[in-house]
Amino acid sequence: MGLEKRQTKELEKLIQAQLNENSKTPLILVTHHVNIQAYTGKVVNVGDMVLVKVNKNGQYLSHQIYPSP
């Protein structure tokens, strides 16, 4: 498994663990656009905010992009 896929799987595990701990608390992560692209498959611009919907296993379902002002 390549580094990108391994890191994305680790991200899913982190999100899953946080959801298991407290599913009602929003999880805010700050990262680089290349990581967002690896996780969502979508290219975003620098400074954009991305709200991602995930399943109980931390896997990507959908997203909404909020462009940087």
TATARA-V675088 format. One record per residue. RES is the residue in three letters. PHI is phi in radians with two decimals (NA if undefined). OMEGA is omega in whole degrees, 0 to 359 (999 if undefined). Layout:
BEGIN
{{RES	PHI	OMEGA} {RES	PHI	OMEGA}}
END
This chain:
BEGIN
{{MET	NA	180} {GLY	-1.24	181} {LEU	-1.03	181} {GLU	-1.05	181} {LYS	-1.16	180} {ARG	-1.14	179} {GLN	-1.16	178} {THR	-1.16	176} {LYS	-1.10	178} {GLU	-1.12	176} {LEU	-1.10	178} {GLU	-1.04	179} {LYS	-1.14	178} {LEU	-1.09	180} {ILE	-1.10	179} {GLN	-1.04	180} {ALA	-1.09	179} {GLN	-1.16	178} {LEU	-1.13	179} {ASN	-1.15	181} {GLU	-1.26	180} {ASN	-2.80	185} {SER	-1.28	182} {LYS	-1.65	181} {THR	-1.66	178} {PRO	-1.07	177} {LEU	-1.91	181} {ILE	-1.96	179} {LEU	-2.10	176} {VAL	-1.98	183} {THR	-2.66	181} {HIS	-1.68	183} {HIS	-1.05	179} {VAL	-1.16	177} {ASN	-1.26	177} {ILE	-1.10	179} {GLN	-1.11	179} {ALA	-1.12	183} {TYR	-1.39	185} {THR	-1.77	185} {GLY	1.42	182} {LYS	-1.99	176} {VAL	-1.52	177} {VAL	-2.15	178} {ASN	-1.46	178} {VAL	-1.03	178} {GLY	1.58	177} {ASP	-1.21	174} {MET	-1.88	181} {VAL	-2.18	175} {LEU	-1.69	185} {VAL	-1.98	174} {LYS	-1.67	182} {VAL	-2.19	174} {ASN	-1.58	184} {LYS	-1.15	179} {ASN	-1.66	179} {GLY	1.40	182} {GLN	-1.56	181} {TYR	-1.05	173} {LEU	-2.00	181} {SER	-2.81	180} {HIS	-2.68	173} {GLN	-2.36	179} {ILE	-1.70	175} {TYR	-2.01	185} {PRO	-1.08	175} {SER	-1.14	181} {PRO	-1.16	999}}
END
